[in-house]
Amino acid sequence: MKRLAPQLSTHLGLLYGTDCFNLFSALKEESIHCVFADPPFNLGKDYGRGAMKDALEKRDYLKWSFAWLDECVRLLTPGGALFVYILPQWGYHLASHIEERGMLFRHWIALSMKGTFPRGRKLYPAHYTLLYFTKGEPRVFNHVRLPVPVCRHCGKDVKDYGGHRKYLNPLGLNLTDFWDDTSPARHQKFKARWHINELKPMIPSRCIQVATNEGDIVLDPFGGGGSTYEAAEGLKRHWLGTEIATSAAIRDRFRRHVPDLKPASPVTLQRVFKRPDPKFTLVVP
Ligand SMILES: C[S@@+](CC[C@H](N)C(=O)[O-])C[C@H]1O[C@@H](n2cnc3c(N)ncnc32)[C@H](O)[C@@H]1O
């Protein structure tokens, strides 16, 4: 048995450095308002523990995926939201499993993917999947609006809106289920950790804005470079997470982006742990 202290704490969030199943088992059921998960895609990437960990037989990858999804469903409050960022080839398996677990399908959001190339006898892959489910009817659904897109050269609207431009909401366009402004930052200077597939914080940020209010609790079990935690912190949501490999990049991201970063003990998060402990240590096998 080991006791694990958080690797990073703020007055809103806590990050651990352990397998997500260790964190899940420390948490109470129906205690989390929103889960955002961007798991390994089983593409043989080396996340710091050897590429083989991300190159499982299809059956084993799905078994592992279903196990962490079941934990997320257990942890969500009634009406809580689950977002899973995944490749379409896995997305339809995961969606079907999540629905079987009693969750309500809300959207299959397509995120445009640029900079890839077709492999073999396949179409050119042009989107990622973002699954959105809720545990029953959503407890929160906020309308997110986006600025009207303009040409970066001439500054004029990209579309003509069929002569109805003046009727557009001045706050912007309604978010749709097709996001074409979310391609990953490929240049090293925009990424906290080059070898992981780090998302633009805009992706988790939109999900958090849609499905939670200030003070709610967001869980991301696959920390990576910490885009979800940065988004949640900026939106004044509580957040919880873990990263099995090094979390140095997440700490570095917070040092760069969060002013007045100090270790803290977020009191609200006490109530999500089965055995509340002021130091938030996790007991893991
Ligand atoms: C695709 S990345 C997440 C990227 C993250 N969304 C971001 O934008 O920075 C997946 C991460 O999950 C981590 N991981 C893999 N298996 C894990 C597990 N069982 N528990 C916790 N983290 C895990 C990997 O080390 C990797 O950093």
The ligand as an SDF file (V2000), in Angstrom:
LIG
                    3D

 27 29  0  0  0  0  0  0  0  0999 V2000
   -4.2930   11.5970  -25.2340 C   0  0  0  0  0  0  0  0  0  0  0  0
   -3.4660   11.9730  -23.7820 S   0  0  0  0  0  0  0  0  0  0  0  0
   -4.4730   13.2030  -23.0070 C   0  0  0  0  0  0  0  0  0  0  0  0
   -4.1400   14.5660  -23.5070 C   0  0  0  0  0  0  0  0  0  0  0  0
   -4.8810   15.6730  -22.7560 C   0  0  0  0  0  0  0  0  0  0  0  0
   -6.3040   15.6410  -23.0380 N   0  0  0  0  0  0  0  0  0  0  0  0
   -4.3170   17.0290  -23.1470 C   0  0  0  0  0  0  0  0  0  0  0  0
   -4.9780   17.7690  -23.8970 O   0  0  0  0  0  0  0  0  0  0  0  0
   -3.2070   17.3450  -22.7360 O   0  0  0  0  0  0  0  0  0  0  0  0
   -3.8020   10.5690  -22.7670 C   0  0  0  0  0  0  0  0  0  0  0  0
   -3.0060   10.5750  -21.4760 C   0  0  0  0  0  0  0  0  0  0  0  0
   -3.5130    9.5400  -20.6230 O   0  0  0  0  0  0  0  0  0  0  0  0
   -2.4300    9.0170  -19.8760 C   0  0  0  0  0  0  0  0  0  0  0  0
   -2.8580    7.6880  -19.3850 N   0  0  0  0  0  0  0  0  0  0  0  0
   -2.8670    6.5150  -20.0710 C   0  0  0  0  0  0  0  0  0  0  0  0
   -3.3790    5.5310  -19.3080 N   0  0  0  0  0  0  0  0  0  0  0  0
   -3.7110    6.0960  -18.1150 C   0  0  0  0  0  0  0  0  0  0  0  0
   -4.2810    5.5960  -16.9090 C   0  0  0  0  0  0  0  0  0  0  0  0
   -4.6220    4.2960  -16.7780 N   0  0  0  0  0  0  0  0  0  0  0  0
   -4.4850    6.4510  -15.8860 N   0  0  0  0  0  0  0  0  0  0  0  0
   -4.1440    7.7680  -15.9960 C   0  0  0  0  0  0  0  0  0  0  0  0
   -3.5740    8.3030  -17.1220 N   0  0  0  0  0  0  0  0  0  0  0  0
   -3.3700    7.4690  -18.1710 C   0  0  0  0  0  0  0  0  0  0  0  0
   -1.2800    8.9820  -20.8790 C   0  0  0  0  0  0  0  0  0  0  0  0
   -0.0200    8.9390  -20.2160 O   0  0  0  0  0  0  0  0  0  0  0  0
   -1.5240   10.2850  -21.6640 C   0  0  0  0  0  0  0  0  0  0  0  0
   -0.7490   11.3390  -21.1330 O   0  0  0  0  0  0  0  0  0  0  0  0
  1  2  1  0
  2  3  1  0
  2 10  1  0
  3  4  1  0
  4  5  1  0
  5  6  1  0
  5  7  1  0
  7  8  2  0
  7  9  1  0
 10 11  1  0
 11 12  1  0
 11 26  1  0
 12 13  1  0
 13 14  1  0
 13 24  1  0
 14 15  1  0
 14 23  1  0
 15 16  2  0
 16 17  1  0
 17 18  1  0
 17 23  2  0
 18 19  1  0
 18 20  2  0
 20 21  1  0
 21 22  2  0
 22 23  1  0
 24 25  1  0
 24 26  1  0
 26 27  1  0
M  CHG  2   2   1   9  -1
M  END
$$$$
